[in-house]
C-alpha cells in the first residue's frame, strides 16, 4: 500500500509517496538530503536551489559509490546486494543462537 508523507527540504514543502512501513526511512533520507543541501548553500559558492540539489546529489552518489569499492566481504556490491548479505548473516546467527534459547 502506498501512502503519502509531507516533507520539507530547505524550506520547501513536498508531498512524497512511499510504501507503508517505509516512512521512517524516507524521513531519514529527507533529513540527510536537507542537511547536505544546507551545507552547500551555507558555503555560499553555489546559488540556486536546482544547482544546490545537483551538487548534493553528486555528493551523495559519490558516497554511495565509495561503499562499493575497496576490499572485504561487501566490496563491489550494490546496496540491495549489501542488504541481502546482512539478511543472510542475520539468518545464520538466528539459526546458531536458537539452540541457546532452549538453555534458558
N, C-alpha and C positions, 0 to 999 in steps of 0.2 A: 504494500500500500504506500502510495506517495503522499507526503504531507508537505506543507509549506511553512517556512520559518521566516521571521524578519531578522535582518542583519544590517549592521552599519559598518561601512568601510570608509575611513577618512571623512566622516560626517555625512556621507551619502547613504540613504536607506535603500535596501534591496530586499525583494521577496525571492527566496530561494527554495527550491524543491529538493527533497531527499527522501529516502526510504525510511519508513518508521523504524525507530531504534538507532538511526544514524545521526540524530540531531546533535548529540554531544560532539561527535567527530567533525561535523560541519561547523559548529560554533567554534571549535578549536582551530579549524582551518581558517575561518574568517578572522579570528583574533590574530593568528600568525601573519596572515596577509596584511591586515591593518597595521600591525606593528612594523613589518618590513617596509610598507609604503610610507609610513610616517617618518621612519629613519631617513629614507631617501629624500622625502620632501623637506625635512628639517635640515638636511645637509645644505640645501639651498642652491645646488648646482643645476637641478633639473626642474623645469617648470611645466605645468600641465598635468592633470590627473592621468590622462592616457599615457603619457611618456613615463610617468612615475610607475604606473601599473605594468608597463612593459619591462622596465628595469627591475621591478620586484619579481616579476615572473621569470626573468632570466636568472636572477639570483637564486630563486627557489629551484629552478631547473638544474642549475649548477650544483646546488646542494644535493639534490636527488641523484644526479649522475655521479657525484663523488662517492656515494654509498655503494655504487655498482663497480667500483674499481678497487684495486688493491688485492690483498691476499686473504686467505681464510675461507671458512665454510660458506660464507654468503657473498663472496666476490663474484661479480658479473651477473648476479640475479636481479630480476625485475622486482618491484615492490610486491607484486602478487606472489611471485615465487618465494620471496623472503618470508611473507606472512604464512605461506603453506609450510615452509620449513619449520617455523615456530610452532605451528599447529601440530606437525608431526612429532616434534620434540616433546610437546606437552602430552601427547597421547602415549608416548613411550614412558614418560615419567608417571603418568596416571597408572599405567599397567604395572610398573615396577613398585609403586607405592601401595597398590591395592592390597596385597597380602599383609602389609604392615598394619593396615587399619584393623584387621581382624585380631591383632595382638592387644588392642586397647579396648 
